[in-house]
């Protein structure tokens, strides 16, 4: 088994990762929902899982660990949107995915949310009729979700968990 190496990024734990990386990425998305900001938010929200793992399991690898799989399953069961963000985050890193259970088929900018030529969220306030494309996340099973909703629910999940000490 490979030895874990912790690289000092100046981010000591998951709470610091939340305030330094994840929350600012979500806020950047809220300010301007672009492909870049949606990928940044998806990436950082998904990786909260690993930061929390290493906080609570120091020195234990996540790679092929049943304990890590169970840990992740607990979070994705409580917040299924994290599974969608995992697909987006991993595809943005690797381009192609080979694991089982890939749910996301594509993410595409789309006008017309709520039937009015675009939807946006500016400073957490919905703006209807802005003409700004929003990203629609299409799944292989035929369902579709607005990535803004997936990001908001996932951010709320992590925020609530951190606020409650979990």
DAQUIMO-V35970 format. One record per residue. N is the residue number from 1. PSI is psi in degrees with one decimal (none if undefined). NEAR is the number of other ideal C-beta (glycine too) atoms within 8 Angstrom. D_LAST is the distance of its C-alpha to the last C-alpha in Angstrom with 1 decimal. Layout:
# DAQUIMO-V35970
N_PSI_NEAR_D_LAST + N_PSI_NEAR_D_LAST
This chain:
# DAQUIMO-V35970
1_142.0_3_28.8 + 2_145.8_5_28.2 + 3_139.5_4_26.7 + 4_138.9_7_23.6 + 5_120.6_4_24.4 + 6_119.6_5_21.9 + 7_127.8_4_23.7 + 8_106.1_4_23.0 + 9_3.9_4_22.5 + 10_14.9_4_21.7 + 11_98.7_8_18.0 + 12_-21.6_4_16.3 + 13_179.8_8_12.7 + 14_-37.6_11_10.4 + 15_-39.9_7_10.1 + 16_-36.5_9_13.8 + 17_-40.4_14_14.3 + 18_-50.7_14_12.8 + 19_-27.0_8_15.2 + 20_-34.0_8_18.0 + 21_-57.5_9_18.3 + 22_-54.3_16_16.3 + 23_-44.2_10_16.6 + 24_-32.8_9_20.3 + 25_-41.4_14_21.0 + 26_-42.3_13_19.9 + 27_-37.1_8_22.0 + 28_-38.1_11_24.9 + 29_-44.1_14_24.8 + 30_-36.0_10_24.9 + 31_-37.3_8_27.8 + 32_99.3_6_29.7 + 33_91.7_13_28.8 + 34_174.1_6_30.7 + 35_-45.5_7_30.4 + 36_-49.7_6_29.2 + 37_-30.8_13_26.5 + 38_-39.2_15_25.3 + 39_-40.7_11_25.2 + 40_-43.9_11_23.3 + 41_-45.6_15_20.7 + 42_-46.4_14_20.5 + 43_-50.7_13_20.4 + 44_-36.5_13_17.6 + 45_-39.1_17_15.3 + 46_-41.7_13_16.0 + 47_-9.7_11_15.5 + 48_-36.0_13_11.9 + 49_-47.8_11_11.5 + 50_-38.7_8_13.6 + 51_-42.8_12_12.2 + 52_-38.2_11_8.8 + 53_-51.7_13_11.2 + 54_-26.5_12_13.3 + 55_-41.5_9_10.8 + 56_-11.8_7_9.9 + 57_59.0_10_13.5 + 58_134.5_6_15.8 + 59_-11.2_4_19.3 + 60_132.9_11_18.7 + 61_150.0_9_20.0 + 62_-23.2_8_18.6 + 63_125.8_6_22.2 + 64_34.1_3_23.5 + 65_126.4_9_20.9 + 66_-36.1_5_20.4 + 67_-40.3_8_17.1 + 68_-41.6_13_16.0 + 69_-42.3_8_17.7 + 70_-41.5_8_15.9 + 71_-49.2_13_12.4 + 72_-41.1_10_13.7 + 73_-35.7_8_15.3 + 74_-43.5_8_12.2 + 75_-42.1_12_11.0 + 76_-23.4_11_14.6 + 77_-41.0_7_15.3 + 78_-29.5_6_12.8 + 79_84.0_10_14.1 + 80_-22.4_7_17.6 + 81_-25.9_11_18.4 + 82_-30.2_14_16.5 + 83_-38.7_10_19.4 + 84_-42.7_14_21.9 + 85_-32.9_14_20.3 + 86_-46.9_10_20.3 + 87_-44.7_12_24.0 + 88_-46.5_17_24.7 + 89_-46.0_14_22.9 + 90_-36.9_10_24.6 + 91_-34.6_11_27.9 + 92_-25.5_8_27.9 + 93_-44.8_7_27.5 + 94_-14.6_6_29.8 + 95_-51.8_4_32.0 + 96_146.1_5_32.5 + 97_146.5_8_30.1 + 98_-1.4_3_31.2 + 99_166.1_5_28.4 + 100_156.8_3_28.4 + 101_23.2_5_26.7 + 102_120.5_8_27.3 + 103_-35.0_9_27.1 + 104_134.1_13_28.1 + 105_-45.4_5_31.8 + 106_160.7_6_32.1 + 107_127.1_10_30.8 + 108_139.4_7_33.7 + 109_136.1_8_34.4 + 110_134.9_9_35.9 + 111_155.9_9_37.7 + 112_15.7_8_38.0 + 113_133.0_11_34.6 + 114_19.2_6_35.6 + 115_22.6_4_39.2 + 116_34.5_9_39.9 + 117_36.1_7_40.2 + 118_154.4_14_36.7 + 119_141.1_14_33.5 + 120_160.7_10_31.4 + 121_117.5_11_28.5 + 122_120.5_8_29.4 + 123_45.3_6_27.1 + 124_13.0_5_25.0 + 125_121.3_6_28.3 + 126_135.2_6_29.8 + 127_112.5_10_33.3 + 128_139.7_9_35.5 + 129_21.4_7_38.7 + 130_-17.3_9_37.8 + 131_7.1_6_39.2 + 132_125.3_9_36.3 + 133_143.6_7_35.3 + 134_158.4_15_31.8 + 135_123.9_14_30.4 + 136_128.1_12_30.6 + 137_114.7_14_28.7 + 138_134.8_10_31.0 + 139_158.3_12_29.9 + 140_-24.0_7_32.2 + 141_4.7_5_32.3 + 142_-8.6_5_33.9 + 143_162.0_6_31.0 + 144_146.7_7_30.1 + 145_144.2_11_27.3 + 146_126.3_11_27.4 + 147_-28.1_15_25.1 + 148_-40.9_12_24.3 + 149_-41.5_8_22.8 + 150_-44.2_13_20.8 + 151_-44.9_15_19.5 + 152_-43.5_8_18.7 + 153_-39.0_10_16.8 + 154_-41.6_13_14.7 + 155_-41.8_13_14.1 + 156_-38.7_8_13.2 + 157_-50.7_13_10.7 + 158_-42.3_12_8.9 + 159_-45.7_10_9.6 + 160_-40.0_8_8.4 + 161_-42.2_8_4.9 + 162_-37.8_11_5.3 + 163_-31.9_6_7.4 + 164_5.2_6_5.6 + 165_7.1_4_3.8 + 166_none_4_0.0
